[in-house]
Amino acid sequence: MNPTVTIIMATYNRAHYIAETLHSIQKQTFQNFECFIVDDGGTDNTLEVISPVLRTDPRFKFSKRPVSYKKGLPGCRNYGLDLAKGDFIIFFDDDDVVHPDNLKTSLAVVQNEKVAFCHYQKQAFEKVVPNFEFSEPKIKQALNSFNLYDIITHKIGLASCTVLWNKKCFETIRFKEELLYAEEWECYTRIISEGFEGVSIKNVLYYNRKHPNSNTGEFFSNNPIRKKSNSEAILLVVVNLKEKQLLTDSILRYFIQISLDYKEYKLFSAIEEKAQLSGFGKIKWQIFYAFLPVRLYLYSFKKKLFS
């Protein structure tokens, strides 16, 4: 019998964390799953650490990322997608902890609501995993192309490991393997712009470990590789939304504001080009961009004055 859910986990030198992650997956109250662990060329003893799980639980499978897929999370996840037998897909990281009811709850929501995906909440921790809370699913809101602005601006946080997807969402879509940061944000935006609809629930079903060596930690430490990838992801999103006639002024304004922090990549000029702005549109946004630092300074000054 084929598994209902395929879990895809990329790993790279996380021998000190991954066993805890796998044990939390084994404790799932929904048991009909397969879990592909894809090694991205690590040099530590990850395989030795997880060997007891591989020997005793055939649902877990370990493999090296083939050279036909680029090094990095996107390549590992694409490889996992091409192996997947489940009707539903979920991505977990190799240093986090999964709520025991994660699969049970998110799968029930997708099936009961007849939607393509379920988004749930996550909670960060450093050393001690918070106590699990068990409750029935609490619907927060519907998610579709009308929510693109909130998704793009991270008001709705579709993180890589907080969504259970129907496999049909990935029939023609894969992660961009050239991206080394924001790859899931770019990919998930494409899925939703294709018209797939989902549901967001209030339940916390995932616990992400905070540490400086994570991709997110490196990005917020201004790692140039992560930062450059984020700028490239922004341009890919602009192109996709422009093609689908979903690039609104509010989304464009958000990206142009961000471009102030990416002058080394000439992001504003690149956004102008990819958005195919008209003559009037170019002038409008060039003026907005030119006066943006002044507006941000005045806003900050006003905020301090009245705080």
Beta strands, then each sheet from edge to edge (+ up, - down):
strand 1: 5-11
strand 2: 33-39
strand 3: 60-64
strand 4: 88-91
strand 5: 97-98
strand 6: 117-125
strand 7: 139-143
strand 8: 163-166
strand 9: 198-209
sheet 1: 3+ 2+ 1+ 4+ 8- 6+ 9+ 5-
sheet 2: 3+ 2+ 1+ 4+ 8- 6+ 9+ 7-
end
